[in-house]
Amino acid sequence: MWVIWIIIKILLYLLAILMFLLLTLLVVPFSYKGDAAVDGSVSFSYRVGWFWNLFSIRGTRDEEGQANEVFLGNRRIMAINTKDKPEKPEIEEDAKETEKAAKKENSLKSMFDTKLIKEGLNYLKRILKQLSPDYIQVHGVYGFEDPALTGMTAGFVAVVQGAWPQSKIQLQPTFAEERLELELKAAGQIYAGMLVYDTARFILKKDIRTKIFKRNKKVKLKSK
């Protein structure tokens, strides 16, 4: 009998540890920072840390490929390196595959209505607000083949500058040539608990839940 009691105690301790880790994961924020440069090609580096950077993922990207590393404190415990592969020539799609893709697209369109799109946009707005950096610094020069597109981009940049007044965004448009030279730095925090809460609240709304379940039932009936 005492053996069973010991096993139960061990399981309870393990459950308590798992609950504590899960709670910590939801409450303690993830921090991130990175920088990127665009000048003919794109290169960047980043770091995502958790529990005051006790655990972190770091990575870099350049012309040769991408490198990602996992750290415990200052000790590297895993590394994943990938090299860029030459692009393969595109192969024409088979007529049947094209037909399947069209049917899938039509079935997805049938899921959406005005209210669903509105709820989705509100959810996306909340998520983007949580993911947005606390600090962002951008400077560079941009210009497109179409001057109208350059002007529209300039208006969008002004909106972004108003959204992050504490950040430094210095982008100069050029209408005389096609050019894109940018340097970016950003840093912020993400609370996993808030992301989980907003996602659960979105999925559990009656309109969303009804639409998703109705869609799943139709798919099952068609497959039979």
Contacts in CASP RR format, 6 or more apart in sequence:
PFRMAT RR
TARGET T0000
AUTHOR 0000-0000-0000
METHOD contacts of the structure
MODEL  1
MWVIWIIIKILLYLLAILMFLLLTLLVVPFSYKGDAAVDGSVSFSYRVGW
FWNLFSIRGTRDEEGQANEVFLGNRRIMAINTKDKPEKPEIEEDAKETEK
AAKKENSLKSMFDTKLIKEGLNYLKRILKQLSPDYIQVHGVYGFEDPALT
GMTAGFVAVVQGAWPQSKIQLQPTFAEERLELELKAAGQIYAGMLVYDTA
RFILKKDIRTKIFKRNKKVKLKSK
24 51 0 8 1.000
25 50 0 8 1.000
25 192 0 8 1.000
26 191 0 8 1.000
26 192 0 8 1.000
26 193 0 8 1.000
26 196 0 8 1.000
27 191 0 8 1.000
27 193 0 8 1.000
28 50 0 8 1.000
28 51 0 8 1.000
29 189 0 8 1.000
29 190 0 8 1.000
29 191 0 8 1.000
29 192 0 8 1.000
30 48 0 8 1.000
30 49 0 8 1.000
30 50 0 8 1.000
30 189 0 8 1.000
30 190 0 8 1.000
30 191 0 8 1.000
30 192 0 8 1.000
31 48 0 8 1.000
31 49 0 8 1.000
31 50 0 8 1.000
31 53 0 8 1.000
31 187 0 8 1.000
31 188 0 8 1.000
31 189 0 8 1.000
31 190 0 8 1.000
32 46 0 8 1.000
32 47 0 8 1.000
32 48 0 8 1.000
32 49 0 8 1.000
32 133 0 8 1.000
32 186 0 8 1.000
32 187 0 8 1.000
32 188 0 8 1.000
32 189 0 8 1.000
32 190 0 8 1.000
33 46 0 8 1.000
33 47 0 8 1.000
33 185 0 8 1.000
33 186 0 8 1.000
33 187 0 8 1.000
33 188 0 8 1.000
34 44 0 8 1.000
34 45 0 8 1.000
34 46 0 8 1.000
34 47 0 8 1.000
34 185 0 8 1.000
34 186 0 8 1.000
34 187 0 8 1.000
35 44 0 8 1.000
35 45 0 8 1.000
35 183 0 8 1.000
35 184 0 8 1.000
35 185 0 8 1.000
35 186 0 8 1.000
36 42 0 8 1.000
36 43 0 8 1.000
36 44 0 8 1.000
36 45 0 8 1.000
36 182 0 8 1.000
36 183 0 8 1.000
36 184 0 8 1.000
37 43 0 8 1.000
37 44 0 8 1.000
37 182 0 8 1.000
37 183 0 8 1.000
37 184 0 8 1.000
38 180 0 8 1.000
38 181 0 8 1.000
38 182 0 8 1.000
38 183 0 8 1.000
39 180 0 8 1.000
39 181 0 8 1.000
39 182 0 8 1.000
40 180 0 8 1.000
41 63 0 8 1.000
42 61 0 8 1.000
43 60 0 8 1.000
43 61 0 8 1.000
43 62 0 8 1.000
43 63 0 8 1.000
44 60 0 8 1.000
44 61 0 8 1.000
45 58 0 8 1.000
45 59 0 8 1.000
45 60 0 8 1.000
45 61 0 8 1.000
46 58 0 8 1.000
46 59 0 8 1.000
46 60 0 8 1.000
47 56 0 8 1.000
47 57 0 8 1.000
47 58 0 8 1.000
47 59 0 8 1.000
48 56 0 8 1.000
48 57 0 8 1.000
48 58 0 8 1.000
49 55 0 8 1.000
49 56 0 8 1.000
49 57 0 8 1.000
50 56 0 8 1.000
53 73 0 8 1.000
54 72 0 8 1.000
54 73 0 8 1.000
55 70 0 8 1.000
55 71 0 8 1.000
55 72 0 8 1.000
55 73 0 8 1.000
56 70 0 8 1.000
56 71 0 8 1.000
56 73 0 8 1.000
57 68 0 8 1.000
57 69 0 8 1.000
57 70 0 8 1.000
57 71 0 8 1.000
58 68 0 8 1.000
58 69 0 8 1.000
58 71 0 8 1.000
59 66 0 8 1.000
59 67 0 8 1.000
59 68 0 8 1.000
59 69 0 8 1.000
60 66 0 8 1.000
60 67 0 8 1.000
61 67 0 8 1.000
63 84 0 8 1.000
64 83 0 8 1.000
64 84 0 8 1.000
65 81 0 8 1.000
65 82 0 8 1.000
65 83 0 8 1.000
65 84 0 8 1.000
66 81 0 8 1.000
66 82 0 8 1.000
67 79 0 8 1.000
67 80 0 8 1.000
67 81 0 8 1.000
67 82 0 8 1.000
68 79 0 8 1.000
68 80 0 8 1.000
68 81 0 8 1.000
69 76 0 8 1.000
69 78 0 8 1.000
69 79 0 8 1.000
69 80 0 8 1.000
70 76 0 8 1.000
70 77 0 8 1.000
70 78 0 8 1.000
70 79 0 8 1.000
71 77 0 8 1.000
93 101 0 8 1.000
111 211 0 8 1.000
111 215 0 8 1.000
113 211 0 8 1.000
115 207 0 8 1.000
116 207 0 8 1.000
116 208 0 8 1.000
116 211 0 8 1.000
119 202 0 8 1.000
119 205 0 8 1.000
119 207 0 8 1.000
119 208 0 8 1.000
120 202 0 8 1.000
123 198 0 8 1.000
123 199 0 8 1.000
123 202 0 8 1.000
126 198 0 8 1.000
127 195 0 8 1.000
127 198 0 8 1.000
127 199 0 8 1.000
130 190 0 8 1.000
130 191 0 8 1.000
130 194 0 8 1.000
130 195 0 8 1.000
130 198 0 8 1.000
131 190 0 8 1.000
132 163 0 8 1.000
132 164 0 8 1.000
133 164 0 8 1.000
133 167 0 8 1.000
133 186 0 8 1.000
133 187 0 8 1.000
133 188 0 8 1.000
134 187 0 8 1.000
134 188 0 8 1.000
134 189 0 8 1.000
135 164 0 8 1.000
135 166 0 8 1.000
135 167 0 8 1.000
135 185 0 8 1.000
135 186 0 8 1.000
135 187 0 8 1.000
135 188 0 8 1.000
136 164 0 8 1.000
136 167 0 8 1.000
136 168 0 8 1.000
136 169 0 8 1.000
136 184 0 8 1.000
136 185 0 8 1.000
136 186 0 8 1.000
137 167 0 8 1.000
137 168 0 8 1.000
137 169 0 8 1.000
137 184 0 8 1.000
137 185 0 8 1.000
137 186 0 8 1.000
138 167 0 8 1.000
138 168 0 8 1.000
138 169 0 8 1.000
138 170 0 8 1.000
138 171 0 8 1.000
138 182 0 8 1.000
138 183 0 8 1.000
138 184 0 8 1.000
138 185 0 8 1.000
139 168 0 8 1.000
139 169 0 8 1.000
139 170 0 8 1.000
139 171 0 8 1.000
139 182 0 8 1.000
139 183 0 8 1.000
140 170 0 8 1.000
140 171 0 8 1.000
140 172 0 8 1.000
140 181 0 8 1.000
140 182 0 8 1.000
140 183 0 8 1.000
141 171 0 8 1.000
141 172 0 8 1.000
141 173 0 8 1.000
141 174 0 8 1.000
141 179 0 8 1.000
141 180 0 8 1.000
141 181 0 8 1.000
142 150 0 8 1.000
142 153 0 8 1.000
142 171 0 8 1.000
142 172 0 8 1.000
142 173 0 8 1.000
142 174 0 8 1.000
142 179 0 8 1.000
142 180 0 8 1.000
142 181 0 8 1.000
142 182 0 8 1.000
143 150 0 8 1.000
143 153 0 8 1.000
143 173 0 8 1.000
143 174 0 8 1.000
143 175 0 8 1.000
143 177 0 8 1.000
143 178 0 8 1.000
143 179 0 8 1.000
143 180 0 8 1.000
144 150 0 8 1.000
144 153 0 8 1.000
144 178 0 8 1.000
145 178 0 8 1.000
147 175 0 8 1.000
150 173 0 8 1.000
150 174 0 8 1.000
150 175 0 8 1.000
151 173 0 8 1.000
151 175 0 8 1.000
153 173 0 8 1.000
154 173 0 8 1.000
157 169 0 8 1.000
157 171 0 8 1.000
157 173 0 8 1.000
160 169 0 8 1.000
161 169 0 8 1.000
171 182 0 8 1.000
202 208 0 8 1.000
203 209 0 8 1.000
203 212 0 8 1.000
END
